[in-house]
Amino acid sequence: MAEQEVHISSLIIHVKPEFLVGVKHKISALPDAEIYGDSEEGKIIVVLETTNQKFVTDIIDKINNFEHVLSTSLVFHQIETIDPSCEDDL
């Protein structure tokens, strides 16, 4: 069996502070996205875990197109490989 990739990325999303709750709700509805924190100033920390790099950029584009999002910045991106033969050991 071939090894599978896992892409782990973190984002900082800046939104208009008065719309923080609504944007967080939209982000929470996205598969592969998890909110790890936010601030009253309208910044949201999001971690993505996807199976390929295209999904990372697709999610960033989707978030950037949400109303009231000012910017989305990729802060971290790491690619891990998973050997399927090791999954039996978990």
Number of C-alpha atoms within 10 A of each C-alpha: 6 9 11 12 15 17 18 19 19 21 19 18 22 22 23 16 15 12 13 20 13 12 22 20 11 11 20 14 10 13 11 16 19 17 16 10 12 17 11 10 12 19 20 21 19 22 20 23 20 19 17 14 17 11 15 22 12 11 18 18 12 12 20 18 13 13 12 17 19 15 15 20 13 15 12 12 15 11 15 12 12 13 12 12 10 8 8 6 6 4
